[in-house]
Amino acid sequence: MRTIVVGTRKSKLAMTQTNWVMDRLKEMEPNLTVELETIVTKGDKILDVTLSKVGGKGLFVKEIESALLSGEIDLAVHSMKDLPAEMPKGLLIGAIPIREDVRDCFLSRDGSTLEELPSGAVVGTSSLRRQAQILAIRPDLRVEPIRGNIDTRVQKMNDGQFDAIILATAGLNRISWQEDIAELISVKTMLPAVGQGALAIQCREDDREIRALLAKINHEETARAVRAERAFLQAFHGGCHLPIAAYAQICEDQIHLKGLVGDPSGKQMIADTIIGKNEIKMGQELANRLIELGADELLASVSV
């Protein structure tokens, strides 16, 4: 097999995730030669504007996808929740490895939980999904945008710019920063982002050699759950920066999918659950149910 070039962002988390994937590939193919190519994306450069104002999290993948299409790299490792529901023609998700913890987590300067945080405290998040659900639980808090990698956000909190921040538990687990977590937030309290905790390994559709290799590290149960969540997101024709949440679990071969669309002010939440076996149809049907309940109008009111 040829030398495989893997592309990723330069952040500590992206590098850790990519090295984990490279190790899994080498376990499957001990003689495999793999090279790492780091790519700076537009999302890494624009740090003073919220994601919803500059095009959403697709900004973290466009340059990497261009490198894939041009042949500069052979595969790319993304956090699944950063990958828009629609991708360029000629690319596909070649593997979804086993999922990490899907929950959001709460970090605070003094160790307070979300419930214990005093009224008026400032919580930092770049996610409208998190903002909507935080304010639905604690309308007395202030939610302010925060950008940057995990270490940058934690430092901003420790410097006093924020009383607390909310991050994905999976990211902190992957870089072994669990000791900073004040509270793991139940999915019943805060529904995760679509694909949260999962990795997406993207490749060219016509690269059969790479697709065969990636199939060896695909985790089908995780893949089914994520496909249901992404079908739900795709039905709204929007990016992953919108206040949309979904989480699918496999129980005795059936998929239990919960979806939510929220008002960033926290004043309105539209949610429902569906159970079935066809992940694509389920995601679309659940989205249609929420649209009938007013989800489209709610999303149209969000300034993006």
C-alpha positions as CSV (number, residue, x, y, z in Angstrom):
1,M,0.0,0.0,0.0
2,R,1.1,3.5,-0.8
3,T,2.1,6.1,1.9
4,I,-1.1,7.5,3.4
5,V,-1.2,11.3,4.1
6,V,-3.7,12.3,6.8
7,G,-4.9,15.8,7.1
8,T,-6.1,17.7,10.2
9,R,-6.2,21.0,12.0
10,K,-3.3,22.1,14.2
11,S,-5.1,22.2,17.5
12,K,-4.1,20.0,20.4
13,L,-7.4,18.2,20.3
14,A,-7.3,17.7,16.5
15,M,-3.8,16.4,16.6
16,T,-4.6,14.0,19.5
17,Q,-7.7,12.6,17.7
18,T,-5.7,12.2,14.4
19,N,-2.9,10.4,16.2
20,W,-5.4,8.1,17.8
21,V,-6.9,7.3,14.3
22,M,-3.4,6.7,12.9
23,D,-2.6,4.3,15.7
24,R,-5.8,2.3,15.0
25,L,-5.0,2.1,11.3
26,K,-1.5,0.9,12.1
27,E,-2.9,-1.8,14.4
28,M,-5.0,-3.1,11.5
29,E,-2.1,-2.7,9.0
30,P,1.2,-3.0,10.8
31,N,3.3,-2.2,7.7
32,L,1.3,0.9,6.9
33,T,3.3,4.1,6.3
34,V,1.3,7.2,7.5
35,E,2.3,10.9,7.3
36,L,0.5,13.8,9.0
37,E,-0.3,17.1,7.3
38,T,-1.6,20.0,9.4
39,I,-3.9,22.5,7.7
40,V,-5.0,25.9,9.0
41,T,-8.7,26.6,8.3
42,K,-10.6,29.8,8.1
43,G,-12.3,29.0,11.4
44,D,-8.9,28.8,13.0
45,K,-8.0,32.3,11.7
46,I,-11.2,34.2,12.6
47,L,-11.4,34.2,16.4
48,D,-13.1,37.5,17.2
49,V,-16.5,36.7,15.7
50,T,-19.0,34.0,16.7
51,L,-19.4,31.0,14.4
52,S,-23.0,31.7,13.7
53,K,-22.0,35.1,12.3
54,V,-19.3,33.9,9.9
55,G,-20.8,30.7,8.4
56,G,-20.8,28.2,11.2
57,K,-18.5,25.3,11.9
58,G,-18.1,24.4,8.2
59,L,-15.3,26.9,8.4
60,F,-13.2,24.3,10.2
61,V,-13.4,21.8,7.3
62,K,-13.4,23.6,3.9
63,E,-9.7,23.9,3.5
64,I,-9.2,20.3,4.5
65,E,-11.8,19.2,2.1
66,S,-10.1,21.1,-0.7
67,A,-6.9,19.3,0.1
68,L,-8.7,16.0,-0.1
69,L,-10.2,16.8,-3.4
70,S,-6.9,18.0,-4.9
71,G,-5.1,14.8,-3.7
72,E,-2.8,16.7,-1.3
73,I,-4.0,14.4,1.5
74,D,-5.7,11.0,1.3
75,L,-8.0,11.2,4.3
76,A,-9.0,13.7,7.0
77,V,-10.0,13.4,10.6
78,H,-12.7,15.7,11.9
79,S,-14.8,16.0,15.0
80,M,-18.1,14.8,13.6
81,K,-20.0,17.7,15.2
82,D,-17.9,20.1,13.1
83,L,-18.8,18.4,9.8
84,P,-21.8,20.0,8.0
85,A,-24.7,17.7,7.1
86,E,-23.9,18.2,3.4
87,M,-20.4,17.7,1.9
88,P,-18.7,18.4,-1.4
89,K,-19.4,16.0,-4.3
90,G,-16.7,13.4,-4.5
91,L,-16.1,13.1,-0.7
92,L,-17.7,10.7,1.8
93,I,-17.3,9.6,5.4
94,G,-15.2,6.5,5.1
95,A,-15.3,5.5,8.8
96,I,-16.9,6.5,12.1
97,P,-14.9,4.9,14.9
98,I,-16.4,4.0,18.3
99,R,-18.0,7.0,20.0
100,E,-16.6,8.8,23.1
101,D,-18.7,10.3,25.8
102,V,-21.5,12.3,24.1
103,R,-22.3,14.7,27.0
104,D,-21.5,18.3,27.5
105,C,-19.5,19.3,30.6
106,F,-19.4,22.3,32.8
107,L,-16.2,24.0,33.9
108,S,-16.2,26.9,36.4
109,R,-13.5,28.9,38.1
110,D,-14.6,27.9,41.6
111,G,-15.9,24.4,40.9
112,S,-19.6,25.3,41.0
113,T,-22.0,23.3,39.0
114,L,-24.5,24.8,36.6
115,E,-27.2,24.8,39.3
116,E,-24.8,26.3,41.9
117,L,-23.6,29.2,39.8
118,P,-24.8,32.5,41.2
119,S,-27.3,34.6,39.4
120,G,-25.8,36.9,36.9
121,A,-22.7,34.8,36.4
122,V,-21.2,34.8,32.9
123,V,-21.0,31.5,31.0
124,G,-19.0,31.2,27.8
125,T,-20.0,29.1,24.8
126,S,-19.7,29.5,21.0
127,S,-22.7,27.2,20.5
128,L,-26.3,28.5,20.1
129,R,-27.5,25.0,20.9
130,R,-25.8,25.2,24.3
131,Q,-26.9,28.8,24.8
132,A,-30.5,27.9,24.2
133,Q,-30.5,25.0,26.7
134,I,-28.5,26.9,29.4
135,L,-30.9,29.8,29.4
136,A,-33.9,27.4,29.4
137,I,-32.5,26.0,32.7
138,R,-31.0,29.2,34.1
139,P,-32.5,32.3,32.5
140,D,-30.8,34.3,35.3
141,L,-27.3,33.7,33.8
142,R,-25.5,35.7,31.1
143,V,-24.2,33.7,28.1
144,E,-21.4,35.3,26.2
145,P,-19.6,34.0,23.1
146,I,-16.1,32.5,23.5
147,R,-13.8,31.3,20.7
148,G,-10.6,29.4,20.6
149,N,-9.3,25.9,21.3
150,I,-9.9,24.1,24.6
151,D,-6.8,25.4,26.3
152,T,-7.5,28.9,25.1
153,R,-11.1,28.8,26.5
154,V,-10.0,27.4,29.8
155,Q,-7.4,30.1,30.1
156,K,-9.9,32.8,29.4
157,M,-12.1,31.4,32.2
158,N,-9.2,31.2,34.6
159,D,-8.2,34.8,33.7
160,G,-11.6,36.0,34.9
161,Q,-13.3,36.7,31.5
162,F,-15.9,34.1,32.3
163,D,-17.2,32.5,35.4
164,A,-17.8,29.2,33.6
165,I,-17.6,27.6,30.2
166,I,-19.3,24.6,28.6
167,L,-17.3,22.1,26.4
168,A,-17.7,18.6,24.9
169,T,-16.7,16.0,27.4
170,A,-15.2,13.9,24.6
171,G,-12.6,16.5,23.8
172,L,-11.4,16.8,27.5
173,N,-11.3,13.0,27.8
174,R,-9.2,12.7,24.6
175,I,-6.6,15.2,25.9
176,S,-6.8,13.9,29.5
177,W,-8.1,17.1,31.0
178,Q,-10.9,15.5,33.0
179,E,-9.8,17.0,36.3
180,D,-11.0,20.4,35.1
181,I,-14.6,19.2,34.8
182,A,-16.9,20.5,37.6
183,E,-20.0,18.7,36.3
184,L,-20.9,16.2,33.5
185,I,-24.3,17.4,32.2
186,S,-26.8,14.7,31.5
187,V,-28.2,14.4,28.0
188,K,-31.7,14.7,29.7
189,T,-30.6,18.2,30.8
190,M,-28.7,19.3,27.7
191,L,-29.1,17.4,24.4
192,P,-25.8,17.0,22.6
193,A,-24.8,18.4,19.2
194,V,-25.3,16.1,16.2
195,G,-22.4,13.7,16.1
196,Q,-20.9,14.9,19.4
197,G,-18.3,12.5,20.8
198,A,-17.8,10.8,17.4
199,L,-15.0,11.2,14.8
200,A,-15.6,11.5,11.0
201,I,-12.8,10.1,8.8
202,Q,-13.4,11.6,5.4
203,C,-11.9,10.4,2.1
204,R,-12.5,10.6,-1.7
205,E,-15.4,8.5,-2.9
206,D,-13.3,7.0,-5.8
207,D,-10.4,5.9,-3.5
208,R,-11.2,2.3,-3.1
209,E,-7.9,1.5,-1.4
210,I,-8.5,4.0,1.4
211,R,-12.1,3.1,1.8
212,A,-11.2,-0.6,2.3
213,L,-8.6,0.5,4.9
214,L,-11.1,2.8,6.8
215,A,-13.8,0.1,6.8
216,K,-11.6,-1.8,9.3
217,I,-11.9,0.9,12.0
218,N,-15.6,1.7,11.4
219,H,-17.9,1.0,14.4
220,E,-21.3,0.3,12.8
221,E,-23.4,0.9,15.9
222,T,-21.9,4.4,16.3
223,A,-22.3,4.9,12.5
224,R,-26.0,4.1,12.6
225,A,-26.6,6.4,15.5
226,V,-24.7,9.3,13.8
227,R,-26.4,8.7,10.5
228,A,-29.8,9.2,12.2
229,E,-28.7,12.4,13.9
230,R,-27.2,13.8,10.6
231,A,-30.3,12.9,8.7
232,F,-32.3,15.0,11.2
233,L,-29.9,17.9,10.8
234,Q,-29.8,17.7,7.0
235,A,-33.6,18.0,6.8
236,F,-33.3,21.5,8.1
237,H,-30.9,22.5,5.3
238,G,-28.7,24.3,7.8
239,G,-25.3,24.1,9.3
240,C,-24.2,22.7,12.6
241,H,-23.9,26.2,14.1
242,L,-27.8,26.4,14.4
243,P,-29.5,25.8,17.8
244,I,-30.3,22.1,16.8
245,A,-29.5,19.1,18.9
246,A,-30.0,15.3,18.4
247,Y,-28.9,12.1,20.1
248,A,-29.5,8.6,18.9
249,Q,-29.0,5.4,20.9
250,I,-29.2,1.8,19.7
251,C,-31.4,-0.5,21.9
252,E,-31.9,-4.1,20.8
253,D,-31.4,-3.2,17.2
254,Q,-33.8,-0.3,17.3
255,I,-32.7,3.4,17.2
256,H,-34.1,5.8,19.7
257,L,-33.6,9.3,18.3
258,K,-34.4,12.5,20.2
259,G,-34.2,15.9,18.4
260,L,-34.5,19.4,19.6
261,V,-34.7,22.9,18.1
262,G,-34.2,25.8,20.5
263,D,-34.6,29.5,20.7
264,P,-31.2,31.0,21.6
265,S,-33.0,33.1,24.3
266,G,-34.0,29.8,26.0
267,K,-37.7,30.8,25.9
268,Q,-38.9,28.1,23.5
269,M,-37.8,24.5,23.0
270,I,-39.3,22.2,20.4
271,A,-38.4,18.5,20.9
272,D,-39.7,15.0,20.1
273,T,-38.5,11.4,20.0
274,I,-38.8,8.7,17.4
275,I,-38.1,4.9,17.5
276,G,-37.3,2.8,14.4
277,K,-34.7,1.0,12.4
278,N,-34.1,3.0,9.2
279,E,-31.9,5.8,10.4
280,I,-32.3,8.1,7.4
281,K,-36.1,7.9,7.3
282,M,-36.2,8.4,11.0
283,G,-34.1,11.5,11.0
284,Q,-36.2,13.0,8.2
285,E,-39.5,12.1,9.9
286,L,-38.5,13.5,13.2
287,A,-37.4,16.7,11.6
288,N,-40.8,16.9,9.8
289,R,-42.5,16.5,13.1
290,L,-40.6,19.4,14.7
291,I,-41.2,21.5,11.6
292,E,-45.0,20.9,12.0
293,L,-44.6,22.1,15.6
294,G,-42.9,25.4,14.4
295,A,-39.2,24.6,14.2
296,D,-38.7,26.2,10.8
297,E,-40.2,29.5,12.0
298,L,-38.0,29.3,15.1
299,L,-34.9,28.8,13.0
300,A,-35.8,31.5,10.6
301,S,-35.8,34.0,13.5
302,V,-32.2,33.1,14.4
303,S,-29.9,35.8,13.0
304,V,-27.0,34.0,11.1
